[in-house]
Amino acid sequence: MPAKYSYGKSKDKLSNQQWFRSGMSTHGSAYLFNRSNSNGLSLGIMKNNKSKRHGCEHAEDVFIRYIKTNVGLLRTSPSVNTIVLSISKSPCSSTYGTSNKPLGCAEELINFQNNPYRCPITGNEYIFKLIVIARALYKQSSGSRKALTMMKLNGIEVTTDVHRKKDGSSMAKEY
């Protein structure tokens, strides 16, 4: 009988707990809401990226770069643009030691929201209000919880996903 080989379970067959521990890269999606996009405009799916031009980027880095690069094409408004960012794991933090990057994603998101972005081409200033929904805590650590609290204290609306038990009842939220 020939040997059977398996590459393990695919992402869609993992339980939440298996997936959290798997080390699978962070990914996310984002929607933009403003006067021009009252029903929301999908900004697409983002994931970790490694390139010669941008180096190693987390999904949040890709998100910020995408917004800044496409600010004119997205019909962003000089008034407040609300962005709902749904990510698979909460942002890493250089402040709380969950990142080895000089500036963690939590800190980058705080800077992005709290400092209006000035487009280098037009000179227009854009204000972004972030709502972050994380499916799980990054590295399941207390530093991740502290990073979410730091984001909240800096004006970002933050929540984690509500997971379901096998019987369909909700589990306690992680944050």
Secondary structure, 3 states (H helix, E strand, C coil): CCCCCCCCCCHHHCCHHHHHHCCCCCEEEEEEECCCCCCCEEEEEEECEEECCCEEECHHHHHHHHHHHCCCCCCCCCCEEEEEEEECCCCCCCCCCCCCCCCCHHHHHHHHHHCCEECCCCCCEEEEEEEEEECCCHHHCHHHHHHHHHHHHCCCEEEECCCECCCCCECCCCC
